[in-house]
Amino acid sequence: MRETIEFRIAERDAREHLDPGLGVSLGGSIRKVVLPVDDACVARIAQLNHAYAKQGGAFFMSWRLHRRYTARELQSAEVLNLVVRAYFEPTGAMCGTAYDESSTCRHCGAGARQVSDLILDTRRIPKGKDIAQTLAGEVVVSSRLASAFQMHGLRGAEFRPVLHQGRGKRLPSDWFQLVVTSKPLTLNARTVAGNNPFDLDERNVFRCPSGHTAGLNPISELYVDRASHDGADLCVTDKLFGDRRGELRPEPRLIISPRFRDALQAMRAQGYALEAAHFV
């Protein structure tokens, strides 16, 4: 596996502190820098971000880890992290989907229960994708993905109708909400979570004291307890990642079997990436 990290840095800050040949300019105001995680420049960026944080700021505007696997590595994985790459808005709540917030955790915002069909502006779902999710973590799949799941005899999910919010009325759509029905997988302590790779949230600002959330972001690959697996082809982690901010909600990670991986690859599904996950 080859792991790199991508930063988006204000061009004025990059010009002051980084080599002019490092990264590429995006529109003249932002510089995109992609480096191997063990590159010396990554340590330099970490130091700069720490210095900026002392002044109440941040050196980089955003970050993202990229993991690239060989085909052999993905084929040999016992379980995999299904990473949805296609996002859209507005969220379900913004389109009229009803949620019961009475049991929501006061610390992390987890626990809202959907009590109606998922209602979306389905025109906003990215074109050509078979799986996508709203900024609130509501996952939808195409009819062909739902059919492939059932045709291959996969277990662990059901597919509920998604209603399209049209002008003045709600209409059926060709999309389905992915609802995981299997037993959650216990997230193992070997999984590293934090605010970013240089801030593992040692003050536990984003770790729920009630145990709902593991942290703001997963930093490492995912590790789950083998004993918690009920044999399903699609599961979610028992602990969530994220925070309740506006429409954002904490959400679990999707873990799939090699059988589901093979079905996705056979249909050439679009809108996702795979990372290796690990049983412990």
N, C-alpha and C positions, 0 to 999 in steps of 0.2 A: 504494500500500500504506500502511495506517495501522498504526503499531506502538505498542503500549502495554506497560507493565510492571505486573504485579500483585505486591504485597507482602503478606505476612501478618506483622503486628507485634504483639507483646505489648501489650495495651491500656494497661498501666501506663507503658510506654515511649512509646507513641504520645501518651498524654495529657500526658506531661512535655515532649515535644519538638515535637509537631505541632499544627497548627490543629485545634480540636475538631470542626470541620465537615468535615475531610478524611477520606474513607473511610467505611466502615460497620462497626459492631460485630458480631462473630459470637459470640453467646453471652455477651458481656460481658467475655471474657478476651482475645480476639484481635480486631485491627482489620484489615480488608481494605482496601487502598488500591490503586486502579488509576489510572495516570497516563500521559499521552503521554511517550515516552522523552525528549523534549527539554524537558519541563516543569522549571521551576526547582526544584520540590519534589523531583524525582528527584536533582538534584545535592545538595540538602540531606540527603536520606536516605543518599546515598553518603558524605557527610562524617561523618554520625552513625555509620554502620557502620564507617568507618575508625577513628573514635575508640573505639568499643566494642571493635574488634579489638585495639587496643593494650592493652586490659584483659583480653584473653583471651575476649571474648564476641562477640556479633553483635547489631546493632540489629534486623534483620529475621529472622524465623524461616524464611521461604521466599520464593522469587521465581519468576516465570514470565513469559516474553515472549509476547505475543499479536500475531500478524500477521493483519490483515484485508485481503483483496484484493477488488478489484472482479471481477466475472465476466469482464470483458475482460482483466484482467491474468492470470488463471488460464488463460484460453483461449489467450493468446498465448505462454505459457511453453513453451520447448522441452522442458524436463524439469521434474519436480515432486518435492518431498519429501513422501512419504506418511508422515504422522505418526499413529501408532496412539494413540488416545485412551482405549481401554478396557483397563484393567489388572485383573489378578486374581492371587490366590494360593490355595493353595500352588503352588510351582514344580514343574517336572518332577522334579527330583532329590528333592524331598520326598515325591513320590508313587511313587518307584521307578525313574525313568528313569536309565539307566546312562550315565556319562560317563567317558572316558579322560582323566585329568588329567596323564598322564606328560609331555606336551609343553607344559604351561601355562607362560606367561612368569612368571618370578619377580618381575618389576618391576610389571606391570599386571594379571596374572591372566588374560590372554587366551589362547586356544588350546585350551581344553577341547573334546574331540571327543565328540559324542553317538554312542553305540554300541548303542543299543536304540531300539525304537519310543518315541515320546513318550507318557508315561503321566501322566494328569492326573485331578484330580477335576473332571470336565466340568460338574458341577452348579454350580461356582463361576464359570464363564464368564458375564460379564454378559449378561442377557437382551436379546434383540432386536438383538444386534450381529452383524455379518458378519466382523469382524476384531477380534482382541484379542490381548494378550500377557501372559505372566507377568512377574513382577518380575525374572526371570532373562533376559528377552528372547526367550523361546520364543513364536513367533507362530503363532496358529491362525486358520483361516478357516472359514466356514460352507460347507456343501455347495453352496449356490447361488452363492457367490462362486467356488468352485473350478470349477463348471460354466460360469459366465460367462467365466472366463479362457480355458478351453479352447474354448468356443463361438466366441469372437471371434478365435481363432487367435493369441493372445498368446504371447510367448516369454519365457523367463528363469526359470521356476519349475516345480517339481513339487510334488505334494500327497500327503503320506504319511499313513496312518491314524493317528488318535489313539486310544489306549486309555483307557477310563474305569476308574479304580481304585475298584471297588465294595467291598462288604463281603466280604473274603476272596478275591475273584477279580477278574480284569481282563476287561472287556467291550468289545466294539466300540462306537464312538460315531458320531455324525453329523458330527463335526468332523475337520478335516484340518490337519496341520502344514504351514505354508508354508516351503518350502525353496528358496532362491534358487540357481539353477544357472548363471547367466550370469557372465561375467568381471567382477570387481569394478571399479568406477569409481575412478580415482585422484583423491583429494581434493586440490583445489588449495590452495595457500598463502594464497589470498585468503579462505578460510574462517577466521573468527575463533572460537577456542575458549578457554574459561577456566572458572574456578570460579563466577563470576557476572559480570554486566556491569561491575562495578567492580574486579574482581580477575581479570586475564587470566593468572594463574599464571606470573608472570615467573621464578619459581624452578624452574619445570618439575616441580613435585611430582607432577602427574597426567599429564604427558606421558611416554610410554614411551621410554626411551633406545634401545630396540630397534625403535622405529617402529610399534608396534602401535596405540597410542592417540594421538589428536590432542589430547586433553584431557578434562576432566571433563564439560563441557557444550558444545554448539554455541551460540555467542552470535549469530553472523550467519546470514544465509541460507547455503545450501550452494553451493559452487562446485566443479565437477568438470572434469577434462580431457576435452575432446571426443575426443581421439585414443584414449582408453582405452575408448570405448564400442563394444561389439560389435553394437549394433543391437537388443539385447533390450528388451522392454517393462518389465521389472522387474530392477533391479540393486541391489547394495549398495555402499556406500563401502568402499574398501580399508582405511581407517583407522577405528578404533572410538572411541566416546566412553564415558566412565564409569570405574569402578574395581571391583575385586573386593572386595566387602565382604559377608560372609555369603552370602546367596543372590543378591545383585546381581552381575552380570557386565558387563564392557565389551561394547558392542554396536554394530554398524554402523547407518547410516541407510539407509532404503529410498528408492530413486529410481525413479520411474516415467515412462513415456512418455505423451504426450497420448492415445494409443489406449487405454491402461489407464485413464486418467482418465475418458474417455468411457464405458467399460464400467462403471466404478463408479457414475457418475452415472446411467446408463441404468437400472441395477438398483436405484438408490436405496440403495446400501450404507450401513450404519451402523457407527460405531465408529472413524472416522478423520477427519482434517482434511488439507487440502492447503496446502503453501507453495510458492512459486516457488523453483526451483533454477536454476542457471546453468551452461552450458557455457563453458569458457575455452579 
